[in-house]
Amino acid sequence: MKADFKMSQSSPSPLFSSAATLTQSHLPQYSGEESVSEIRKNTAWHIAPNLFSSFKYAWAGVCYAFMTQRNFRIHTAMTAIALSIGLVLHINTLGMAIVALTCALVMVLELLNTALESVVDLTVGQSYHELAKIAKDCAAGAVMISALAALLVAGFIIAPPLVAIVFPF
Ligand SMILES: Nc1ncnc2c1ncn2[C@@H]1O[C@H](COP(=O)(O)OP(=O)(O)OP(=O)(O)O)[C@@H](O)[C@H]1O
């Protein structure tokens, strides 16, 4: 998601104003007489009523990241390629587990990066804020470091047998 922000820091605390707006306009109002089950039913849009709904929401998040984040699609493709090559080369179980874990780490951090970007945008909107920049830059840095680690792991575990097959001399 590309930010197109304006240079303005008019509100000293955009977090609180955004939270207040959200509370007033989005949350249902209660008289205090509803039962817990009624409240849970009315707030089902943000409370998963059962395990299946939890998985559904989680999968929706993964699909959202895949549809909107180019980097997440790249990480998914790299994961599929690394695991496929590992299977074809009969990399041992421990090696495959390490490759799978490092690939998963990159994808998990990309999902968290996407979540954090959304929360930051929700908080500061289109305005420039130094703390928003720090939050987004650090989250992007976390993804970058995990991706470099995944490349290193692939270099240690997958590259040697792959090179031996491609250059058998
Ligand atoms: N509200 C803001 N205030 C200050 N800087 C911002 C703001 N929004 C974005 N930036 C800066 O612009 C950069 C890109 O932000 P953007 O929201 O476009 O992320 P992105 O390009 O989608 O990141 P990624 O590729 O990791 O998904 C951030 O890393 C940050 O340095």
The ligand as an ORCA input file, in Angstrom:
! r2SCAN-3c Opt
* xyz 0 1
  N       2.134      8.650      7.640
  C       3.436      8.591      7.360
  N       4.285      9.441      7.954
  C       5.605      9.411      7.701
  N       6.192      8.562      6.841
  C       5.406      7.668      6.222
  C       3.998      7.640      6.430
  N       3.472      6.645      5.662
  C       4.505      6.100      5.016
  N       5.664      6.703      5.330
  C       7.009      6.384      4.795
  O       6.840      5.833      3.514
  C       7.368      4.495      3.504
  C       6.486      3.631      2.632
  O       5.218      3.586      3.244
  P       4.030      2.731      2.651
  O       2.838      2.847      3.513
  O       3.888      3.100      1.220
  O       4.619      1.279      2.796
  P       4.856      0.222      1.634
  O       5.665      0.805      0.539
  O       3.554     -0.373      1.330
  O       5.761     -0.765      2.468
  P       5.937     -2.307      2.176
  O       6.600     -2.371      0.833
  O       6.803     -2.762      3.326
  O       4.572     -2.926      2.212
  C       7.424      4.056      4.960
  O       8.423      3.076      5.174
  C       7.736      5.363      5.662
  O       9.127      5.654      5.610
*
